[in-house]
Amino acid sequence: VQLQASGGGSVQAGGSLRLSCAASGRTFSSYTRAWFRQAPGKEREFVAAINWSGTNTAYADSVKGRFTISRDNSKDTLYLQMNSLKPEDTAVYYCAAATFGWLVRRESDFGSWGQGTQVTVSS
C-alpha cells in the first residue's frame, strides 16, 4: 500500500474531523496531493488539492471556508481538517497524488490513490 487514509468516522452536523494520508513504500513529497470524495450513488468529486511545497491550494466551492488541506513533507503525510461538517459531506474520502508538483484538480491528473476512509455526518 502506498497511500493510507485514516481519520474518518461518524459525527453530528457542525462537528469536525481531521483526515490523514500517510505514504509508504515511496515518497510523494515532491508531488501535488489531493482529496476526493464519493457519496453513495454519485461520482467521485474533487475536494481539495495542495502543490508540492504547500504554497498553493485549491478547494471545491462546496467546502471552501470549512475545510483546510495541508501537508507535512517531513512525514510525507497529507491532512484535511474538516470543520462545520454537513450531512452532505457524507462520503468515502480518498487521498491521491499526482506525478508532478504544480496545482491540479482533475481526477485524471492523479495516478496514485489511497483506499478511502468513510465520513458520516448526521443531522
C-alpha positions as CSV (number, residue, x, y, z in Angstrom):
1,V,0.0,0.0,0.0
2,Q,1.5,3.4,-1.0
3,L,-1.2,5.8,0.4
4,Q,-3.1,5.1,3.6
5,A,-6.0,7.3,4.5
6,S,-7.3,7.4,8.1
7,G,-9.3,9.6,10.5
8,G,-12.8,9.1,9.1
9,G,-15.7,8.5,11.4
10,S,-19.2,9.5,12.4
11,V,-20.0,13.0,13.7
12,Q,-23.0,15.2,14.1
13,A,-23.6,18.2,11.8
14,G,-21.4,21.1,12.9
15,G,-18.7,18.8,14.1
16,S,-15.1,18.4,13.0
17,L,-12.8,15.6,11.7
18,R,-9.2,15.5,10.6
19,L,-8.2,13.1,7.9
20,S,-4.6,12.0,7.3
21,C,-3.0,10.2,4.4
22,A,0.4,8.7,5.1
23,A,2.7,7.5,2.3
24,S,4.7,4.3,2.5
25,G,7.0,2.4,0.1
26,R,7.8,5.6,-1.9
27,T,7.8,9.3,-1.3
28,F,5.3,11.8,-2.6
29,S,6.8,14.9,-1.1
30,S,7.6,16.4,-4.5
31,Y,4.1,15.9,-5.9
32,T,0.8,17.6,-5.8
33,R,-1.6,15.8,-3.5
34,A,-5.4,16.0,-3.1
35,W,-8.5,14.7,-1.5
36,F,-11.5,13.5,-3.5
37,R,-14.8,12.0,-2.2
38,Q,-17.6,9.8,-3.4
39,A,-21.0,9.8,-1.9
40,P,-23.4,6.9,-2.4
41,G,-24.8,6.8,-5.9
42,K,-22.6,9.7,-7.0
43,E,-19.4,10.1,-9.0
44,R,-16.2,10.8,-7.2
45,E,-15.6,14.5,-6.9
46,F,-12.7,16.8,-6.2
47,V,-12.5,18.3,-2.7
48,A,-9.1,20.0,-2.3
49,A,-5.5,19.9,-3.6
50,I,-2.2,21.3,-2.5
51,N,1.0,21.7,-4.5
52,W,4.3,20.0,-3.6
53,S,5.5,22.9,-1.3
54,G,2.2,23.7,0.3
55,T,2.2,27.2,-1.0
56,N,-0.8,26.8,-3.3
57,T,-4.1,25.2,-2.5
58,A,-7.5,24.8,-4.3
59,Y,-10.9,23.8,-2.9
60,A,-14.3,22.8,-4.3
61,D,-16.8,25.6,-3.8
62,S,-18.9,23.3,-1.5
63,V,-16.1,23.0,1.1
64,K,-14.4,26.4,0.8
65,G,-14.1,28.1,4.1
66,R,-14.8,24.9,6.1
67,F,-12.1,22.5,5.0
68,T,-8.3,23.1,5.1
69,I,-5.8,21.0,3.2
70,S,-2.2,20.8,4.5
71,R,0.8,18.6,4.2
72,D,4.0,17.8,6.2
73,N,6.6,16.7,3.7
74,S,9.0,15.6,6.5
75,K,6.4,13.0,7.4
76,D,5.2,12.5,3.8
77,T,1.7,13.0,5.2
78,L,-1.4,14.9,3.8
79,Y,-4.1,16.3,6.0
80,L,-7.7,17.5,5.6
81,Q,-9.2,19.5,8.5
82,M,-12.9,19.4,8.1
83,N,-15.0,21.9,10.2
84,S,-18.6,22.7,10.3
85,L,-19.5,19.4,8.7
86,K,-22.8,19.0,7.0
87,P,-24.8,15.8,6.2
88,E,-24.0,16.4,2.5
89,D,-20.3,15.9,3.3
90,T,-21.0,12.2,4.0
91,A,-18.9,10.2,1.6
92,V,-15.8,8.0,1.3
93,Y,-12.8,10.3,1.2
94,Y,-9.8,9.3,-0.9
95,C,-6.3,10.8,-0.9
96,A,-4.4,11.0,-4.2
97,A,-1.0,12.0,-5.5
98,A,-0.1,13.4,-8.9
99,T,3.3,12.8,-10.7
100,F,4.2,16.5,-10.8
101,G,4.3,19.4,-8.4
102,W,2.1,22.1,-9.8
103,L,-1.5,22.5,-8.7
104,V,-4.1,20.4,-10.5
105,R,-7.6,19.2,-9.7
106,R,-8.8,16.8,-12.4
107,E,-9.1,13.2,-11.3
108,S,-7.2,12.1,-14.3
109,D,-4.1,14.0,-13.1
110,F,-3.7,11.8,-10.1
111,G,-2.1,8.4,-10.6
112,S,-1.8,7.1,-7.0
113,W,-4.8,6.6,-4.8
114,G,-5.4,5.6,-1.2
115,Q,-8.1,3.1,-0.2
116,G,-10.6,5.6,1.2
117,T,-11.9,6.4,4.6
118,Q,-15.6,6.8,5.5
119,V,-17.0,10.1,6.8
120,T,-20.6,10.1,8.0
121,V,-22.3,13.3,9.2
122,S,-25.7,13.0,10.8
123,S,-28.2,15.8,11.2
